[in-house]
Amino acid sequence: MPTNPEVYATVQDLATVLGGVTGQDDRLTVALILASRWVDYHLGKTVTDHVVDWTAPITLDVVDSRPSVHLATIAAAVRFYKSPDVPWGVAGGLGDVATYVKTTMPEVALILLGQREAWGIA
């Protein structure tokens, strides 16, 4: 991975969507890197696991992208940012009706509908 991880949105974009979050740059950065790799995966790009040196200053390279890729990255990054606080699985309910919190992101995948660039066929 390059010294500067490539992402499809800025930390400020994500912080704004989250209501102006401040003082959480490391958590926002992690969410953006994960979301960008998630988007890459859903676009059919090769995704590899890279080690990020958290002891060094991290500068993200924001890559120009289609609006759908930018929006999907922000939507996925919100999920990754909030995931430590989300009770995945059955969260509760009333009587026989249960509330289920999904661990997938169908709403984000829908934003990328028709955007796939590769199908893994040589």
C-alpha positions as CSV (number, residue, x, y, z in Angstrom):
1,M,0.0,0.0,0.0
2,P,1.3,3.5,-0.7
3,T,2.5,5.5,2.3
4,N,-0.7,7.5,1.9
5,P,-3.7,5.2,1.7
6,E,-6.1,6.1,-1.2
7,V,-9.6,6.9,-0.2
8,Y,-12.7,8.3,-2.0
9,A,-13.8,10.9,0.5
10,T,-12.1,13.2,3.0
11,V,-12.0,13.1,6.8
12,Q,-13.9,16.4,6.8
13,D,-16.6,14.9,4.5
14,L,-17.2,12.1,7.0
15,A,-17.0,14.4,10.1
16,T,-19.6,16.7,8.5
17,V,-22.0,13.8,7.8
18,L,-21.5,12.6,11.4
19,G,-22.6,16.0,12.7
20,G,-19.3,17.8,12.9
21,V,-17.4,15.2,15.0
22,T,-14.1,16.6,16.3
23,G,-11.1,15.1,18.0
24,Q,-11.6,11.7,16.4
25,D,-9.3,11.9,13.4
26,D,-7.8,8.4,13.9
27,R,-11.2,6.8,14.1
28,L,-12.4,8.8,11.1
29,T,-9.3,7.8,9.2
30,V,-9.7,4.1,10.0
31,A,-13.4,4.3,8.9
32,L,-12.5,5.9,5.6
33,I,-9.7,3.4,4.8
34,L,-12.0,0.5,5.5
35,A,-14.9,2.0,3.6
36,S,-12.7,2.7,0.6
37,R,-11.5,-0.9,0.5
38,W,-15.1,-2.1,0.9
39,V,-16.1,0.0,-2.1
40,D,-13.1,-1.3,-4.0
41,Y,-14.2,-4.9,-3.3
42,H,-17.7,-4.2,-4.5
43,L,-16.4,-2.6,-7.6
44,G,-14.4,-5.8,-8.4
45,K,-11.0,-4.3,-7.7
46,T,-8.3,-6.3,-6.1
47,V,-8.2,-5.6,-2.4
48,T,-5.2,-6.6,-0.3
49,D,-4.6,-6.3,3.4
50,H,-2.0,-3.7,4.1
51,V,-0.4,-2.6,7.4
52,V,-0.8,1.0,8.3
53,D,1.9,2.6,10.4
54,W,-0.2,4.3,13.1
55,T,2.9,5.8,14.7
56,A,3.7,7.9,11.7
57,P,1.5,10.8,10.5
58,I,-1.1,9.5,8.0
59,T,-2.0,11.5,5.0
60,L,-4.9,10.2,3.0
61,D,-4.8,10.5,-0.8
62,V,-8.3,11.4,-1.9
63,V,-8.9,9.9,-5.3
64,D,-11.2,11.5,-7.8
65,S,-14.2,9.3,-8.2
66,R,-17.8,9.2,-9.5
67,P,-20.4,10.7,-7.2
68,S,-21.8,7.2,-6.5
69,V,-18.4,6.0,-5.3
70,H,-17.9,9.0,-3.1
71,L,-21.4,8.7,-1.6
72,A,-21.0,4.9,-1.1
73,T,-17.7,5.5,0.7
74,I,-19.2,8.0,3.1
75,A,-22.2,5.7,3.8
76,A,-19.9,2.7,4.5
77,A,-17.6,4.9,6.5
78,V,-20.4,6.0,8.8
79,R,-21.2,2.3,9.3
80,F,-17.6,1.5,10.1
81,Y,-17.3,4.5,12.4
82,K,-20.4,3.6,14.4
83,S,-19.9,-0.2,14.4
84,P,-18.3,-0.4,17.9
85,D,-21.5,1.1,19.3
86,V,-24.0,-1.1,17.3
87,P,-25.6,-4.2,18.8
88,W,-25.4,-6.5,15.8
89,G,-28.1,-9.1,15.7
90,V,-31.4,-8.9,17.5
91,A,-31.5,-5.6,19.4
92,G,-34.9,-6.0,21.0
93,G,-38.5,-5.9,20.2
94,L,-42.1,-5.8,21.5
95,G,-43.9,-9.0,22.0
96,D,-43.4,-11.3,19.0
97,V,-41.8,-8.5,16.9
98,A,-38.0,-8.3,17.0
99,T,-35.8,-5.5,15.8
100,Y,-32.8,-6.9,13.8
101,V,-29.7,-4.9,13.1
102,K,-28.1,-6.1,9.8
103,T,-24.4,-6.7,9.6
104,T,-24.5,-6.2,5.8
105,M,-24.8,-2.9,4.0
106,P,-27.4,-3.4,1.3
107,E,-28.1,0.4,1.1
108,V,-24.5,1.1,0.3
109,A,-24.2,-1.8,-2.2
110,L,-27.4,-0.4,-3.9
111,I,-25.6,3.0,-4.4
112,L,-22.9,1.1,-6.4
113,L,-25.4,-0.8,-8.5
114,G,-24.1,-1.1,-12.1
115,Q,-20.7,0.3,-11.2
116,R,-18.7,-3.0,-11.1
117,E,-15.5,-2.7,-13.0
118,A,-14.2,-6.3,-12.9
119,W,-15.8,-9.7,-12.5
120,G,-12.8,-11.8,-11.7
121,I,-12.9,-13.6,-15.1
122,A,-9.5,-13.6,-16.9
